[in-house]
Amino acid sequence: QVQLVESGGGLVQPGGSLTLSCSTTSRIIFSHYIMSWYRQVPGGQRDLVARITSSSNSTYVDSVKGRFTVSRDNRAATMTLQMDNLKPEDTAMYYCHALPLGTGFPAWGKGTLVAVSS
């Protein structure tokens, strides 16, 4: 089972920025995984925010386009989510997700909390 760890969450004012990171110490070939960020509010479902392929092709949910940027470093086995111009509606627990291209099982991190409030 791949172990994923998120970091970088916190409290920020509207219009501010945060950078989330997802890393793994598991002995995997990081480039063999499609990596994603999801978010979830209390009582809600876990929704996709951004996804990045092994070749760094990225997609975003419409609500974050132009504000969030996802990137990855396959050699360092890390994924980053740069979040700018944050809005109160971005408040959620953010989760890292790894989907293997071949055999294996998807994995989730435990999440990092982002709170946007004045």
C-alpha positions as YAML, in Angstrom:
chain: A
units: angstrom
residues:
- id: 1
  name: GLN
  ca: [0.00, 0.00, 0.00]
- id: 2
  name: VAL
  ca: [1.39, 3.35, -1.04]
- id: 3
  name: GLN
  ca: [1.72, 5.81, 1.83]
- id: 4
  name: LEU
  ca: [0.96, 9.41, 0.93]
- id: 5
  name: VAL
  ca: [1.49, 12.42, 3.18]
- id: 6
  name: GLU
  ca: [0.03, 15.87, 2.58]
- id: 7
  name: SER
  ca: [1.36, 19.08, 4.07]
- id: 8
  name: GLY
  ca: [0.97, 22.82, 3.70]
- id: 9
  name: GLY
  ca: [-2.58, 23.42, 4.82]
- id: 10
  name: GLY
  ca: [-3.55, 26.23, 7.14]
- id: 11
  name: LEU
  ca: [-5.63, 29.33, 7.69]
- id: 12
  name: VAL
  ca: [-5.39, 32.07, 5.10]
- id: 13
  name: GLN
  ca: [-7.35, 35.21, 4.33]
- id: 14
  name: PRO
  ca: [-9.40, 35.52, 1.14]
- id: 15
  name: GLY
  ca: [-7.12, 36.42, -1.74]
- id: 16
  name: GLY
  ca: [-4.17, 34.73, -0.11]
- id: 17
  name: SER
  ca: [-2.09, 31.79, -1.24]
- id: 18
  name: LEU
  ca: [-1.09, 28.38, 0.03]
- id: 19
  name: THR
  ca: [1.07, 25.63, -1.36]
- id: 20
  name: LEU
  ca: [0.11, 22.04, -0.65]
- id: 21
  name: SER
  ca: [2.55, 19.19, -1.04]
- id: 22
  name: CYS
  ca: [2.06, 15.45, -1.33]
- id: 23
  name: SER
  ca: [4.97, 13.11, -0.84]
- id: 24
  name: THR
  ca: [5.60, 9.42, -0.41]
- id: 25
  name: THR
  ca: [8.31, 7.41, 1.25]
- id: 26
  name: SER
  ca: [6.99, 4.21, -0.29]
- id: 27
  name: ARG
  ca: [9.32, 2.50, -2.69]
- id: 28
  name: ILE
  ca: [7.37, 3.15, -5.86]
- id: 29
  name: ILE
  ca: [8.03, 4.41, -9.34]
- id: 30
  name: PHE
  ca: [6.25, 7.72, -8.90]
- id: 31
  name: SER
  ca: [5.97, 8.31, -12.62]
- id: 32
  name: HIS
  ca: [3.78, 5.21, -12.89]
- id: 33
  name: TYR
  ca: [1.00, 6.98, -11.02]
- id: 34
  name: ILE
  ca: [-1.62, 9.50, -12.04]
- id: 35
  name: MET
  ca: [-1.72, 11.95, -9.15]
- id: 36
  name: SER
  ca: [-4.68, 14.02, -8.05]
- id: 37
  name: TRP
  ca: [-5.88, 16.45, -5.43]
- id: 38
  name: TYR
  ca: [-9.38, 16.07, -4.04]
- id: 39
  name: ARG
  ca: [-11.21, 18.12, -1.44]
- id: 40
  name: GLN
  ca: [-14.04, 17.45, 0.91]
- id: 41
  name: VAL
  ca: [-16.16, 19.63, 3.17]
- id: 42
  name: PRO
  ca: [-17.94, 18.22, 6.23]
- id: 43
  name: GLY
  ca: [-20.99, 16.30, 5.13]
- id: 44
  name: GLY
  ca: [-19.99, 16.50, 1.50]
- id: 45
  name: GLN
  ca: [-18.46, 14.15, -1.01]
- id: 46
  name: ARG
  ca: [-14.82, 14.08, -1.98]
- id: 47
  name: ASP
  ca: [-14.49, 16.04, -5.21]
- id: 48
  name: LEU
  ca: [-11.67, 16.17, -7.72]
- id: 49
  name: VAL
  ca: [-9.77, 19.47, -7.76]
- id: 50
  name: ALA
  ca: [-6.84, 18.79, -10.07]
- id: 51
  name: ARG
  ca: [-5.17, 15.85, -11.76]
- id: 52
  name: ILE
  ca: [-1.75, 15.47, -13.30]
- id: 53
  name: THR
  ca: [-0.49, 12.62, -15.44]
- id: 54
  name: SER
  ca: [2.99, 11.16, -15.36]
- id: 55
  name: SER
  ca: [3.93, 13.42, -18.27]
- id: 56
  name: SER
  ca: [2.56, 16.45, -16.38]
- id: 57
  name: ASN
  ca: [-0.61, 16.96, -18.38]
- id: 58
  name: SER
  ca: [-3.00, 18.59, -15.94]
- id: 59
  name: THR
  ca: [-6.73, 19.12, -15.64]
- id: 60
  name: TYR
  ca: [-8.73, 21.21, -13.18]
- id: 61
  name: VAL
  ca: [-12.24, 21.59, -11.95]
- id: 62
  name: ASP
  ca: [-13.73, 24.77, -13.41]
- id: 63
  name: SER
  ca: [-13.97, 26.53, -10.05]
- id: 64
  name: VAL
  ca: [-10.18, 26.57, -9.59]
- id: 65
  name: LYS
  ca: [-9.00, 27.17, -13.16]
- id: 66
  name: GLY
  ca: [-6.67, 30.13, -13.32]
- id: 67
  name: ARG
  ca: [-6.12, 30.10, -9.55]
- id: 68
  name: PHE
  ca: [-4.63, 26.67, -8.79]
- id: 69
  name: THR
  ca: [-1.62, 25.04, -10.40]
- id: 70
  name: VAL
  ca: [-0.71, 21.38, -9.96]
- id: 71
  name: SER
  ca: [2.80, 20.13, -10.59]
- id: 72
  name: ARG
  ca: [4.88, 17.06, -9.90]
- id: 73
  name: ASP
  ca: [8.48, 16.03, -9.54]
- id: 74
  name: ASN
  ca: [8.79, 12.37, -10.43]
- id: 75
  name: ARG
  ca: [12.37, 12.10, -9.25]
- id: 76
  name: ALA
  ca: [11.53, 13.55, -5.83]
- id: 77
  name: ALA
  ca: [8.20, 11.66, -5.74]
- id: 78
  name: THR
  ca: [6.25, 14.76, -4.85]
- id: 79
  name: MET
  ca: [3.19, 16.63, -6.12]
- id: 80
  name: THR
  ca: [2.40, 20.23, -5.37]
- id: 81
  name: LEU
  ca: [-0.77, 22.32, -5.54]
- id: 82
  name: GLN
  ca: [-0.17, 26.05, -5.70]
- id: 83
  name: MET
  ca: [-3.35, 27.80, -4.66]
- id: 84
  name: ASP
  ca: [-3.67, 31.52, -5.33]
- id: 85
  name: ASN
  ca: [-6.50, 33.99, -4.87]
- id: 86
  name: LEU
  ca: [-8.12, 31.68, -2.38]
- id: 87
  name: LYS
  ca: [-11.81, 32.06, -1.67]
- id: 88
  name: PRO
  ca: [-13.88, 31.03, 1.35]
- id: 89
  name: GLU
  ca: [-15.49, 28.33, -0.76]
- id: 90
  name: ASP
  ca: [-12.06, 26.70, -1.13]
- id: 91
  name: THR
  ca: [-12.23, 25.79, 2.55]
- id: 92
  name: ALA
  ca: [-12.03, 22.01, 2.79]
- id: 93
  name: MET
  ca: [-9.88, 19.06, 3.69]
- id: 94
  name: TYR
  ca: [-7.54, 18.43, 0.77]
- id: 95
  name: TYR
  ca: [-6.47, 14.89, -0.07]
- id: 96
  name: CYS
  ca: [-3.73, 13.50, -2.24]
- id: 97
  name: HIS
  ca: [-4.61, 10.51, -4.43]
- id: 98
  name: ALA
  ca: [-2.41, 8.14, -6.40]
- id: 99
  name: LEU
  ca: [-3.78, 5.94, -9.17]
- id: 100
  name: PRO
  ca: [-1.41, 3.31, -10.58]
- id: 101
  name: LEU
  ca: [-1.21, 3.00, -14.34]
- id: 102
  name: GLY
  ca: [-0.78, -0.75, -14.19]
- id: 103
  name: THR
  ca: [-1.44, -3.24, -11.46]
- id: 104
  name: GLY
  ca: [-1.83, -2.12, -7.90]
- id: 105
  name: PHE
  ca: [-4.30, -0.24, -5.79]
- id: 106
  name: PRO
  ca: [-5.09, 3.47, -5.55]
- id: 107
  name: ALA
  ca: [-4.04, 5.24, -2.41]
- id: 108
  name: TRP
  ca: [-5.17, 8.25, -0.37]
- id: 109
  name: GLY
  ca: [-3.36, 10.48, 2.02]
- id: 110
  name: LYS
  ca: [-4.91, 11.49, 5.33]
- id: 111
  name: GLY
  ca: [-5.55, 15.04, 4.22]
- id: 112
  name: THR
  ca: [-4.53, 18.57, 5.11]
- id: 113
  name: LEU
  ca: [-7.00, 21.24, 6.14]
- id: 114
  name: VAL
  ca: [-7.31, 24.49, 4.22]
- id: 115
  name: ALA
  ca: [-9.39, 27.25, 5.79]
- id: 116
  name: VAL
  ca: [-10.02, 30.53, 3.99]
- id: 117
  name: SER
  ca: [-11.51, 33.15, 6.24]
- id: 118
  name: SER
  ca: [-11.10, 36.77, 7.24]
...
